[in-house]
Amino acid sequence: MGKIVVINGYPRSGKDTFIDICKKHVSVQQISIIDPVKRIAEECEWHGSKDPKDRKFLCSLKDLLTEYNDLPFKIVCYCAEGFYENSQDDILFVTMRQPEDIERYKRLYPEAVTLFIDRLDAKLENSQVDDSMKNDADDGVENYNYDYYISNNSTLEEFEEGAVTFLKDLEVM
């Protein structure tokens, strides 16, 4: 059976880069709790940018959808079920920002592991966002006790070494 990894970190911390590195070593699927939100945001003329105003919009839209019918969470759960039932892949990476979502997901999938990508520059950039453009999703990423912490504060080669070590710890290589 494959492994589910809930991955988190500040914007621009290297989450997608980490997943891309893992794809060089094992078979991977990925989904983000924000993916369905982005599809709806495109209907509202959002064009894929991720400046603080856009990030706040996406967070607010996700909160509305969560309150309305919990669509973002339902979709990542649906993907997990499909992964366990049908996938031959080694890992399903699920990107989630808000600790309450991560905790809820872990209650449903206790075998999932959580991973935080730590990049000091990304944390600093987030701290410099104007208060009027901050959002709960980005500000709360460190408010969870993750199973693994990977540093992305050095070279790409060292980041890749951290990814390989992580994969070996998961026993998927």
C-alpha positions as CSV (number, residue, x, y, z in Angstrom):
1,M,0.0,0.0,0.0
2,G,1.2,3.5,-0.8
3,K,1.7,6.3,1.7
4,I,-0.2,9.5,2.1
5,V,1.9,12.5,3.0
6,V,0.3,15.8,4.1
7,I,2.8,18.5,3.1
8,N,2.8,22.1,4.3
9,G,5.1,25.1,4.5
10,Y,5.0,28.9,3.9
11,P,4.3,30.1,0.4
12,R,7.5,29.7,-1.7
13,S,9.1,27.3,0.9
14,G,9.7,24.6,-1.8
15,K,6.7,22.2,-1.4
16,D,6.3,21.7,-5.1
17,T,10.1,21.4,-5.6
18,F,10.2,18.8,-2.9
19,I,7.4,16.8,-4.6
20,D,9.2,17.1,-8.0
21,I,12.4,15.8,-6.4
22,C,10.5,12.8,-5.0
23,K,9.0,12.1,-8.5
24,K,12.6,11.4,-9.7
25,H,12.8,8.6,-7.2
26,V,9.3,7.1,-6.7
27,S,5.9,7.3,-8.3
28,V,3.8,10.1,-7.0
29,Q,0.3,11.6,-7.1
30,Q,-0.4,15.0,-5.7
31,I,-3.5,17.0,-4.8
32,S,-4.0,20.3,-2.9
33,I,-7.0,21.2,-0.8
34,I,-7.0,24.5,-2.7
35,D,-7.2,22.9,-6.2
36,P,-11.0,22.9,-6.4
37,V,-10.9,26.5,-5.0
38,K,-8.6,27.5,-7.8
39,R,-10.9,26.1,-10.4
40,I,-13.8,28.2,-9.0
41,A,-11.6,31.2,-8.6
42,E,-10.8,31.1,-12.4
43,E,-14.5,31.6,-13.0
44,C,-14.2,34.8,-11.0
45,E,-11.4,35.9,-13.3
46,W,-8.5,34.9,-11.1
47,H,-5.6,34.2,-13.4
48,G,-3.3,32.1,-11.3
49,S,-1.3,34.8,-9.6
50,K,-0.3,34.3,-6.0
51,D,0.4,37.8,-4.7
52,P,-0.9,38.5,-1.1
53,K,-4.2,39.8,-2.4
54,D,-4.8,36.7,-4.5
55,R,-3.8,34.4,-1.6
56,K,-6.2,36.1,0.7
57,F,-9.0,35.8,-2.0
58,L,-8.3,32.0,-2.3
59,C,-8.2,31.5,1.4
60,S,-11.5,33.4,1.8
61,L,-13.1,31.4,-1.0
62,K,-11.9,28.2,0.5
63,D,-13.4,29.2,3.9
64,L,-16.8,29.9,2.1
65,L,-16.7,26.6,0.3
66,T,-15.8,24.8,3.5
67,E,-18.7,26.4,5.3
68,Y,-21.1,25.8,2.5
69,N,-20.5,22.2,1.7
70,D,-16.9,21.3,2.7
71,L,-16.0,20.7,-1.0
72,P,-12.2,21.2,-0.7
73,F,-11.9,18.7,2.2
74,K,-14.3,16.2,0.5
75,I,-12.2,16.2,-2.6
76,V,-8.9,15.5,-0.9
77,C,-10.6,12.6,1.0
78,Y,-12.0,11.3,-2.3
79,C,-8.5,11.3,-3.7
80,A,-7.2,9.4,-0.7
81,E,-9.9,6.8,-1.1
82,G,-9.1,6.4,-4.8
83,F,-5.4,6.3,-4.0
84,Y,-5.8,3.4,-1.5
85,E,-8.3,1.5,-3.7
86,N,-6.7,1.8,-7.2
87,S,-3.3,3.4,-7.2
88,Q,0.0,1.7,-7.9
89,D,1.8,4.9,-6.9
90,D,4.1,5.0,-3.9
91,I,3.0,8.3,-2.4
92,L,0.0,10.7,-2.5
93,F,1.1,14.2,-1.5
94,V,-1.8,16.2,-0.1
95,T,-1.0,19.9,0.3
96,M,-2.9,21.5,3.2
97,R,-2.2,24.7,5.1
98,Q,-4.7,25.0,7.9
99,P,-3.9,22.9,11.1
100,E,-7.6,22.2,11.7
101,D,-7.8,20.6,8.2
102,I,-4.7,18.6,8.8
103,E,-5.9,17.4,12.2
104,R,-9.3,16.4,10.7
105,Y,-7.6,14.5,7.8
106,K,-5.3,12.7,10.3
107,R,-8.3,11.5,12.2
108,L,-9.7,10.0,9.0
109,Y,-6.4,8.7,7.7
110,P,-4.2,8.1,10.9
111,E,-1.6,6.3,8.8
112,A,-0.9,9.5,6.9
113,V,2.3,11.3,7.8
114,T,2.7,15.1,8.0
115,L,5.7,17.0,6.6
116,F,6.7,20.6,7.0
117,I,9.1,22.3,4.5
118,D,11.0,24.9,6.5
119,R,12.5,27.8,4.5
120,L,13.6,30.9,6.5
121,D,13.3,33.2,3.5
122,A,9.7,32.1,2.9
123,K,8.8,32.7,6.6
124,L,10.4,36.1,6.4
125,E,8.5,37.0,3.2
126,N,5.2,36.0,4.8
127,S,5.9,38.1,7.9
128,Q,6.4,41.1,5.7
129,V,3.0,40.9,4.1
130,D,0.8,43.9,4.9
131,D,-1.6,43.0,7.7
132,S,-4.6,43.8,5.4
133,M,-3.5,41.1,3.0
134,K,-2.6,38.4,5.5
135,N,-4.7,35.2,5.6
136,D,-5.2,32.5,8.2
137,A,-4.0,29.7,5.9
138,D,-0.5,31.2,5.4
139,D,-0.1,32.5,8.9
140,G,-1.0,29.3,10.7
141,V,1.3,26.8,9.0
142,E,3.6,26.4,12.0
143,N,0.7,25.8,14.4
144,Y,0.9,22.0,14.0
145,N,3.2,19.3,15.4
146,Y,4.4,17.7,12.1
147,D,5.9,14.2,11.9
148,Y,8.8,15.4,9.7
149,Y,10.5,18.7,9.2
150,I,12.7,19.2,6.1
151,S,15.0,22.2,5.8
152,N,15.2,24.1,2.5
153,N,17.7,26.7,3.7
154,S,20.8,25.5,1.7
155,T,21.5,24.2,-1.8
156,L,19.1,22.3,-4.0
157,E,21.5,19.3,-3.7
158,E,21.1,19.3,0.1
159,F,17.3,19.7,-0.3
160,E,17.3,16.6,-2.6
161,E,19.4,14.7,0.0
162,G,16.7,15.5,2.6
163,A,14.0,14.3,0.2
164,V,15.8,11.0,-0.4
165,T,16.3,10.5,3.3
166,F,12.6,11.2,3.9
167,L,11.7,8.6,1.2
168,K,13.9,6.0,2.8
169,D,12.3,6.7,6.2
170,L,8.9,6.1,4.6
171,E,10.3,2.9,3.1
172,V,9.0,3.6,-0.4
173,M,12.3,3.5,-2.2
